[in-house]
């Protein structure tokens, strides 16, 4: 097995294990509490509305929005890490059929690994400081690297046909 | 049965089972659940309008139940299908897992056990709830699902250990032959089609994240704020409008995410199936037939899911038919793998 395939298979397995470990931790210690918090915030908003306390109702809806913003990104981290890891392992099995030199294939494998780690990481960093430029830039850069590498792999497969 | 064959059978069966569950959910649960959630939200707003906090809480308890019902069913579908994908992946890397064949079989069985119990546990969460649970927020079904997740991780770690030994060249066991690269039309079609589907799904997901995700998140809180304000002024037509807007927004979000994720998942599936084509013991005509049916279904489902926003339930029905095409193609291929194994077993017997 050459270097590019090793990088993809091992990188993919490591990423899948980390993604699953994170999912297990998240399901055990965070998810139920987060979902309960979101439900409670929304219920509070309408209870305050019933009590005609609109400022507190609006505050509860904002809290719901913030909790959901975080929840969506936490779930995305889990699913995108595992999904991208699976894609890397699949490519690892068949990467010899990408019709480029081994050096180019190594760079493509490295780009897939780096992008697959950084893109979801940027998404989760967004929850620490919503609206900050760095996490968004990391997510955009990571996804751009994965997309370009993916396009190059597709082109490599097409050349071999 | 060897570990790769166990994983291929189990993997395809899990994927077909997960997709069948997804199709049944889409036809019989998804839209009905969405409608009932909208009704419950309107009931909460109406209770708030007549200053009835107890009525609001009752409505939100109903909404919580409906969301949990929907969420656990989506998770059952996703986790069953993904466990199947991982099983197929593990079948492919078996030639590089330097462990005794008995241990590899045990790891395969452990993985498949986890792959079955995880979605079963998730499915039961809504029905079992917190009954007889010693924990405050985690019920027995969650414990089952989490334990099954741990089984999957243990099996994966075992496989990683075997791979590590292979690459450290410390193996002393006979390994299975590598995946056959027969450069057939079937393999090329599935590999190229699969990569293209993944790329399209990825591009669409990036576009959605860049242009739709943040506006939709803002729109959600804006609609809820408007609904609270209209409830406070007891404006029934405006409340109805806000609930309708909320339902439309939730539908749009679900549709965008489903189109993105299904294109990528089907792309991965096509690539995985390209590797097992040498083990599909069918005539070339039938092999090509199932591949074309699979790729057609794989493109029809995400495209028509997306068109649901414009064409409504007709597009939803066509999308479900696309999912069914993928399931039928999968079963067709599974029959081919069964025939291949039967031939092998007959050869061994002779």
Boltz contact constraints between the chains, C-beta under 6 A:
constraints:
  - contact:
      token1: [A, 13]
      token2: [B, 160]
      max_distance: 6.0
  - contact:
      token1: [A, 17]
      token2: [B, 156]
      max_distance: 6.0
  - contact:
      token1: [A, 20]
      token2: [B, 153]
      max_distance: 6.0
  - contact:
      token1: [A, 24]
      token2: [B, 149]
      max_distance: 6.0
  - contact:
      token1: [A, 27]
      token2: [B, 146]
      max_distance: 6.0
  - contact:
      token1: [A, 28]
      token2: [B, 146]
      max_distance: 6.0
  - contact:
      token1: [A, 32]
      token2: [B, 137]
      max_distance: 6.0
  - contact:
      token1: [A, 39]
      token2: [B, 64]
      max_distance: 6.0
  - contact:
      token1: [A, 43]
      token2: [B, 57]
      max_distance: 6.0
  - contact:
      token1: [A, 43]
      token2: [B, 60]
      max_distance: 6.0
  - contact:
      token1: [A, 45]
      token2: [B, 228]
      max_distance: 6.0
  - contact:
      token1: [A, 46]
      token2: [B, 44]
      max_distance: 6.0
  - contact:
      token1: [A, 46]
      token2: [B, 48]
      max_distance: 6.0
  - contact:
      token1: [A, 46]
      token2: [B, 56]
      max_distance: 6.0
  - contact:
      token1: [A, 47]
      token2: [B, 53]
      max_distance: 6.0
  - contact:
      token1: [A, 47]
      token2: [B, 56]
      max_distance: 6.0
  - contact:
      token1: [A, 49]
      token2: [B, 48]
      max_distance: 6.0
  - contact:
      token1: [A, 49]
      token2: [B, 228]
      max_distance: 6.0
  - contact:
      token1: [A, 49]
      token2: [B, 231]
      max_distance: 6.0
  - contact:
      token1: [A, 49]
      token2: [B, 232]
      max_distance: 6.0
  - contact:
      token1: [A, 50]
      token2: [B, 48]
      max_distance: 6.0
  - contact:
      token1: [A, 50]
      token2: [B, 51]
      max_distance: 6.0
  - contact:
      token1: [A, 50]
      token2: [B, 53]
      max_distance: 6.0
  - contact:
      token1: [A, 50]
      token2: [B, 56]
      max_distance: 6.0
  - contact:
      token1: [A, 52]
      token2: [B, 232]
      max_distance: 6.0
  - contact:
      token1: [A, 54]
      token2: [B, 232]
      max_distance: 6.0
  - contact:
      token1: [A, 57]
      token2: [B, 228]
      max_distance: 6.0
  - contact:
      token1: [A, 58]
      token2: [B, 225]
      max_distance: 6.0
  - contact:
      token1: [A, 61]
      token2: [B, 221]
      max_distance: 6.0
  - contact:
      token1: [A, 61]
      token2: [B, 224]
      max_distance: 6.0
  - contact:
      token1: [A, 61]
      token2: [B, 225]
      max_distance: 6.0
  - contact:
      token1: [A, 65]
      token2: [B, 221]
      max_distance: 6.0
  - contact:
      token1: [A, 86]
      token2: [B, 85]
      max_distance: 6.0
  - contact:
      token1: [A, 89]
      token2: [B, 89]
      max_distance: 6.0
  - contact:
      token1: [A, 90]
      token2: [B, 271]
      max_distance: 6.0
  - contact:
      token1: [A, 93]
      token2: [B, 92]
      max_distance: 6.0
  - contact:
      token1: [A, 143]
      token2: [B, 206]
      max_distance: 6.0
  - contact:
      token1: [A, 147]
      token2: [B, 202]
      max_distance: 6.0
  - contact:
      token1: [A, 150]
      token2: [B, 199]
      max_distance: 6.0
  - contact:
      token1: [A, 154]
      token2: [B, 195]
      max_distance: 6.0
  - contact:
      token1: [A, 154]
      token2: [B, 199]
      max_distance: 6.0
  - contact:
      token1: [A, 157]
      token2: [B, 191]
      max_distance: 6.0
  - contact:
      token1: [A, 157]
      token2: [B, 192]
      max_distance: 6.0
  - contact:
      token1: [A, 157]
      token2: [B, 195]
      max_distance: 6.0
  - contact:
      token1: [A, 161]
      token2: [B, 188]
      max_distance: 6.0
